[in-house]
Amino acid sequence: MSIIDITASTNHDLEWNFDSINQAKKAADFVMNFESRLCVYSASVEQIYTNYTFNFPNEDVEKMVILPNPYAFHDTFHGIVNESIRDTGLHIIPGETIGKSGLYLVVRYKNKSVKPAPIPFEQAINKMLQSQQSADPFLPILIKGDLREFNAGTPCMHLHRIKLNELTSLSEFEKKGIQKSITDKLLDLQKIAKTVRGI
């Protein structure tokens, strides 16, 4: 976790506030599992960042700033319209939440009477990877607000996804480049899914 002196960011989508999180330090530790392992989307500039770092302006962990690598222009995708970004209802949670180790994926339903059934994160990643050969591949990304609390004091990471067929202004080559970048991230996550500590 990097503590740096940042007074302001030109892109507020890349400033994640921890105001609504009770256990900010725990959430900061948790989010570091995903640094440059999930792509980040900024709606204001319609860009996806694949190469970045999570940074904290102060030790109080009140805010996290995402800094794209300024020397890796090819790792930023442009022209990603808001209409292509969808909520999934999927949340990555620490296994400790359910008395297990590692990470798990759960669906939080709007109907509160439906209880989520957690599945191991590695298994979830495998399903995402299998979908890459379909006409509608599952391509997870993060946006501001996706770092949340699953319950009091337990951090979780919500997932959004990008729908390639909604990127009508991009070429097939450009869309394939986005898919490959996100798939590479999934393969990286797959390697650490068994061993990663939740919190």
TORMARZA-376693 format. One record per residue (C-alpha): residue in one letter; y negated, z, x; residue number from 0. Coordinates in steps of 0.1 Angstrom, whole numbers. Each point is the difference from the previous one (the first is absolute). Example, Ala and Ser with C-alpha at 12.3 -4.5 7.8 and 13.67 -1.06 7.14 Angstrom:
# residues 2
SITE rest     Y     Z     X  nr
SITE    a    45    78   123   0
SITE    s   -34    -7    14   1
This chain:
# residues 199
SITE rest     Y     Z     X  nr
SITE    m     0     0     0   0
SITE    s   -33   -11    15   1
SITE    i   -32    22    -3   2
SITE    i   -30   -22     6   3
SITE    d   -37     0    -6   4
SITE    i    -7   -23   -29   5
SITE    t   -33     2   -18   6
SITE    a     5   -28   -24   7
SITE    s    23   -29    -8   8
SITE    t   -13   -34   -12   9
SITE    n    30    -3   -24  10
SITE    h     3    29   -24  11
SITE    d    35   -12   -11  12
SITE    l    11    11    35  13
SITE    e   -14    35    -4  14
SITE    w    26    22   -18  15
SITE    n   -14    34   -11  16
SITE    f    23    30    -3  17
SITE    d   -22    18   -26  18
SITE    s    27     0   -27  19
SITE    i    28    11    23  20
SITE    n     7    37     2  21
SITE    q    20    -1    33  22
SITE    a   -21   -25    20  23
SITE    k    16     8    34  24
SITE    k    34    -5   -14  25
SITE    a   -10   -33   -17  26
SITE    a   -15   -11    33  27
SITE    d    32     7    19  28
SITE    f    20   -18   -28  29
SITE    v   -22   -32     0  30
SITE    m     5    -4    38  31
SITE    n    35   -11    -8  32
SITE    f   -14   -32   -13  33
SITE    e   -26    -9    25  34
SITE    s     2   -38     6  35
SITE    r    34     1   -18  36
SITE    l   -15   -10   -34  37
SITE    c   -27   -26    -4  38
SITE    v   -34    12   -14  39
SITE    y   -21   -19   -26  40
SITE    s   -37     1    -4  41
SITE    a   -12   -13   -33  42
SITE    s   -37    -2     9  43
SITE    v     6   -26    28  44
SITE    e    33   -14   -15  45
SITE    q    19     6    33  46
SITE    i    34    14    10  47
SITE    y     2    18    34  48
SITE    t    33     1    18  49
SITE    n   -12    15    33  50
SITE    y   -20    32    -2  51
SITE    t    -2    37     8  52
SITE    f    -6    31   -21  53
SITE    n   -28    21    13  54
SITE    f   -16    33   -10  55
SITE    p   -37     6     6  56
SITE    n     4    38     2  57
SITE    e    26    27     3  58
SITE    d    -4    11   -36  59
SITE    v    18   -32   -11  60
SITE    e   -24    -6   -28  61
SITE    k     1   -38     4  62
SITE    m    22   -26    17  63
SITE    v   -15   -33    13  64
SITE    i    22   -30     4  65
SITE    l   -11   -21    30  66
SITE    p    14   -36     2  67
SITE    n     7   -12    36  68
SITE    p   -32   -20     8  69
SITE    y    19   -20    26  70
SITE    a    28   -12   -24  71
SITE    f   -17   -24   -23  72
SITE    h    33   -17    -8  73
SITE    d    12    33   -15  74
SITE    t   -26    -1   -28  75
SITE    f     6   -22   -31  76
SITE    h   -30   -12   -20  77
SITE    g    -5   -13   -36  78
SITE    i    23    26   -16  79
SITE    v   -13     1   -35  80
SITE    n     2    33   -20  81
SITE    e    20   -17   -27  82
SITE    s    29    -3    25  83
SITE    i     3    38     5  84
SITE    r    21    20   -24  85
SITE    d     8    37    -6  86
SITE    t    37     7     3  87
SITE    g     4    37   -11  88
SITE    l    21     5    32  89
SITE    h    -6    30    21  90
SITE    i    14     9    35  91
SITE    i     6    37     1  92
SITE    p    12    25    27  93
SITE    g    36     8    -5  94
SITE    e    -9    37     2  95
SITE    t   -15    -4   -35  96
SITE    i    36    -4   -14  97
SITE    g    18    21    26  98
SITE    k    10   -28    23  99
SITE    s   -12   -15    33 100
SITE    g   -17   -32     8 101
SITE    l   -19   -21   -25 102
SITE    y     8    -9   -36 103
SITE    l   -14   -25   -25 104
SITE    v    -7    10   -36 105
SITE    v   -14   -18   -31 106
SITE    r   -26    21   -19 107
SITE    y     1   -11   -36 108
SITE    k   -30     2   -23 109
SITE    n    24    16   -25 110
SITE    k     2    35    15 111
SITE    s    32     7   -18 112
SITE    v    18   -25    22 113
SITE    k    10    18    32 114
SITE    p    -1   -21    33 115
SITE    a    32    -6    18 116
SITE    p    -6     1    38 117
SITE    i    18   -24    22 118
SITE    p     1     1    38 119
SITE    f   -29   -19    15 120
SITE    e    23   -20    22 121
SITE    q    19   -12   -31 122
SITE    a   -33    -9   -16 123
SITE    i   -10   -20    30 124
SITE    n    32   -19     0 125
SITE    k    -6   -11   -36 126
SITE    m   -35   -11     9 127
SITE    l    14   -21    29 128
SITE    q    26   -15   -23 129
SITE    s   -28   -12   -23 130
SITE    q   -16   -20    27 131
SITE    q    23   -30    -8 132
SITE    s   -11     0   -37 133
SITE    a   -28   -18   -17 134
SITE    d   -19    33    -4 135
SITE    p     5    20    32 136
SITE    f    -9    37    -1 137
SITE    l   -28     4    26 138
SITE    p   -14    36     2 139
SITE    i   -35     7    12 140
SITE    l   -24    30    -1 141
SITE    i   -34     3   -15 142
SITE    k   -26    28     0 143
SITE    g    13    28   -23 144
SITE    d    37    -6     7 145
SITE    l     2    32    21 146
SITE    r     5    26   -28 147
SITE    e    18    33    -8 148
SITE    f    34    -2   -18 149
SITE    n    -4    36   -11 150
SITE    a   -20    29    12 151
SITE    g    -2    -1    38 152
SITE    t    25   -29     4 153
SITE    p   -14   -33    13 154
SITE    c    13   -33   -11 155
SITE    m    -8   -37     6 156
SITE    h    -4   -23   -30 157
SITE    l     8   -37     5 158
SITE    h   -18   -30   -13 159
SITE    r    14   -35     5 160
SITE    i   -14   -35     5 161
SITE    k    11   -29   -22 162
SITE    l     0   -31    21 163
SITE    n     0   -23   -30 164
SITE    e   -34    14    -9 165
SITE    l   -15   -13    33 166
SITE    t    -8   -34   -14 167
SITE    s   -27    -8    26 168
SITE    l    23     6    30 169
SITE    s    24   -26    14 170
SITE    e    38     6     0 171
SITE    f    -3     4    38 172
SITE    e   -25    28    -4 173
SITE    k    21    17   -27 174
SITE    k    31    -2    22 175
SITE    g   -20    16    28 176
SITE    i   -10    30   -23 177
SITE    q    36     3   -11 178
SITE    k    13     0    36 179
SITE    s   -25    26    11 180
SITE    i     9    24   -28 181
SITE    t    38    -7     5 182
SITE    d    -4     9    37 183
SITE    k   -16    33   -11 184
SITE    l    30     7   -23 185
SITE    l    24    -7    28 186
SITE    d   -19    25    22 187
SITE    l     0    26   -28 188
SITE    q    38    -6    -4 189
SITE    k     5    10    36 190
SITE    i   -17    34    -4 191
SITE    a     9     7   -37 192
SITE    k    30    22     9 193
SITE    t   -17    21    27 194
SITE    v   -36     3   -12 195
SITE    r   -12    35    -9 196
SITE    g   -16     3   -33 197
SITE    i   -25    28     6 198
